[in-house]
Amino acid sequence: GVIALTLHVDSVEGQAGAAHRELNEAHRHILLAERSRLAGELAGGLVHDLKNVLAAVSGRAQLLRRATQDPQVLRSVDAIEKAAGAGVGLVQRLQECGRDHSSQSEETVDLAAVAHEALELLGPRLERSQITTEVRDDANTEVWGVPGEYRELFLNLFLNACDAMHGGGKLTVTFVAQRGDAA
């Protein structure tokens, strides 16, 4: 009898330990889910606020466009509108975090055109940094993808280049078509 009772107690203690571990694990999952829910709510609020800010920037740019005929000012207004549009694209990508990513629409993208857009968006920064630019696009620069992702890629590359050229310089983007195995 004593041995059976001891085995039973060990078994109960083992079950209690396992149940305690399961309870701790369930509690950890609940905390993670709650944190994720709160982060989602916070991100949703930030996305809403960012959209409002970008709408105000776009609206002011449109008002400025109507108020002037100065070509230099109009080029700046174009850059502001493109930057606001890029911001809207980034905000939309933030909204898509955690969603099914198959909803992003891929299309034919002209990389040289996107590089030109990114350089135009960075125009004032490049001028302040005394950096001149050149895009060599003698090759066919069309690829399949999401335009906003390529714009973000070029913006990041060009900003990194600006940071690396403290004393000014020349940023040259060259597109070269290569043929061969994709291996």
C-alpha distance (Angstrom), angle and dihedral (degrees) to the residues before:
residue distance angle dihedral
G1 . . .
V2 3.76 . .
I3 3.78 94.5 .
A4 3.81 92.5 49.1
L5 3.79 90.5 49.2
T6 3.80 91.4 50.4
L7 3.80 92.1 50.0
H8 3.77 89.9 49.2
V9 3.81 92.0 51.7
D10 3.81 91.4 48.4
S11 3.78 89.0 49.6
V12 3.81 92.0 50.4
E13 3.80 91.0 47.4
G14 3.79 89.3 49.7
Q15 3.79 90.8 50.2
A16 3.80 91.2 47.8
G17 3.81 90.5 51.0
A18 3.80 91.6 49.0
A19 3.80 90.9 47.2
H20 3.83 90.2 49.4
R21 3.82 91.0 51.0
E22 3.82 90.8 48.4
L23 3.81 90.4 49.1
N24 3.83 91.2 50.7
E25 3.80 90.9 48.4
A26 3.82 91.8 49.3
H27 3.81 89.9 48.8
R28 3.80 90.5 51.2
H29 3.82 90.8 51.1
I30 3.81 91.3 49.1
L31 3.83 90.6 51.0
L32 3.81 91.5 49.0
A33 3.80 91.4 48.6
E34 3.81 90.8 49.6
R35 3.80 92.1 48.7
S36 3.80 89.8 49.0
R37 3.82 91.1 49.8
L38 3.82 91.4 49.6
A39 3.82 91.6 47.3
G40 3.80 88.9 51.0
E41 3.80 91.5 51.4
L42 3.81 91.2 47.9
A43 3.81 92.0 47.9
G44 3.81 90.2 48.2
G45 3.81 90.4 53.7
L46 3.80 92.1 47.2
V47 3.79 91.9 48.3
H48 3.81 89.9 51.9
D49 3.81 91.6 49.2
L50 3.81 92.6 46.9
K51 3.79 91.0 50.9
N52 3.80 89.5 53.3
V53 3.82 91.7 50.1
L54 3.80 92.2 48.3
A55 3.80 91.0 47.7
A56 3.82 89.1 53.7
V57 3.82 91.0 49.4
S58 3.82 91.1 49.2
G59 3.78 91.6 46.8
R60 3.79 92.9 51.1
A61 3.81 90.5 47.6
Q62 3.80 90.2 53.3
L63 3.82 90.6 50.0
L64 3.80 90.1 49.7
R65 3.82 90.6 49.0
R66 3.82 90.0 55.8
A67 3.82 92.4 46.9
T68 3.81 99.0 55.5
Q69 3.77 143.6 46.8
D70 3.83 94.6 -172.5
P71 3.84 106.8 126.5
Q72 3.81 93.3 -147.8
V73 3.81 91.8 51.7
L74 3.80 90.6 45.8
R75 3.83 90.4 53.2
S76 3.80 88.4 52.4
V77 3.80 90.4 48.6
D78 3.82 88.9 51.9
A79 3.80 89.5 52.4
I80 3.83 91.2 48.7
E81 3.79 91.5 50.2
K82 3.82 92.0 47.7
A83 3.82 91.0 48.5
A84 3.80 90.6 49.7
G85 3.80 89.4 48.4
A86 3.81 90.4 50.5
G87 3.81 88.2 49.5
V88 3.78 90.7 52.8
G89 3.80 88.6 51.2
L90 3.81 91.0 52.0
V91 3.81 91.0 48.0
Q92 3.78 90.1 51.1
R93 3.80 89.5 51.0
L94 3.81 88.7 52.1
Q95 3.78 88.7 53.8
E96 3.78 89.8 51.9
C97 3.81 93.4 56.5
G98 3.74 106.8 117.1
R99 3.78 92.6 15.1
D100 3.77 128.7 104.5
H101 3.80 104.1 -72.7
S102 3.79 93.4 -154.9
S103 3.83 86.9 84.2
Q104 3.83 92.2 74.7
S105 3.77 107.0 104.3
E106 3.76 115.9 -127.7
E107 3.76 119.9 -157.1
T108 3.79 141.4 157.3
V109 3.80 107.8 -64.9
D110 3.80 125.9 -165.8
L111 3.81 102.4 -141.6
A112 3.81 93.8 -163.4
A113 3.82 91.1 54.2
V114 3.81 90.8 48.2
A115 3.82 90.3 48.7
H116 3.82 89.6 51.6
E117 3.83 90.0 50.0
A118 3.80 91.7 50.3
L119 3.80 91.6 49.1
E120 3.80 90.3 49.3
L121 3.80 90.4 51.2
L122 3.81 88.6 52.4
G123 3.82 93.6 44.0
P124 3.82 97.4 114.6
R125 3.82 92.0 45.5
L126 3.80 91.5 49.4
E127 3.81 91.6 48.9
R128 3.82 92.2 50.0
S129 3.80 89.6 49.3
Q130 3.81 92.0 47.1
I131 3.78 91.6 -122.6
T132 3.78 120.5 150.2
T133 3.79 121.2 -158.6
E134 3.75 139.5 -150.1
V135 3.79 130.0 -177.8
R136 3.79 115.7 -159.0
D137 3.76 107.9 -163.0
D138 3.78 107.0 162.7
A139 3.81 91.0 136.2
N140 3.78 128.5 71.6
T141 3.80 101.6 -87.5
E142 3.79 99.5 -172.8
V143 3.80 118.0 126.3
W144 3.79 135.9 163.9
G145 3.80 116.6 -105.9
V146 3.79 149.8 84.7
P147 3.83 110.0 -49.0
G148 3.82 95.4 -147.6
E149 3.79 91.7 54.1
Y150 3.80 91.4 53.8
R151 3.84 91.0 47.2
E152 3.80 89.8 51.6
L153 3.81 89.9 48.1
F154 3.81 92.6 52.8
L155 3.81 92.7 44.1
N156 3.81 90.3 53.3
L157 3.82 93.0 46.2
F158 3.80 92.7 48.0
L159 3.80 93.6 45.6
N160 3.81 89.5 51.3
A161 3.81 89.2 49.8
C162 3.82 90.3 50.7
D163 3.80 90.3 51.0
A164 3.82 90.1 50.7
M165 3.83 94.5 50.4
H166 3.79 100.8 63.8
G167 3.81 94.7 162.6
G168 3.78 96.7 43.0
G169 3.76 128.3 -101.7
K170 3.77 142.8 155.8
L171 3.80 124.9 -59.1
T172 3.80 111.0 -156.9
V173 3.79 122.1 -173.2
T174 3.79 113.7 -165.5
F175 3.78 124.0 -173.4
V176 3.79 115.8 -156.9
A177 3.77 124.1 -178.4
Q178 3.78 112.0 -137.2
R179 3.74 125.6 -168.9
G180 3.76 124.2 -158.6
D181 3.76 146.3 85.9
A182 3.80 117.3 -31.3
A183 3.81 89.6 -141.7
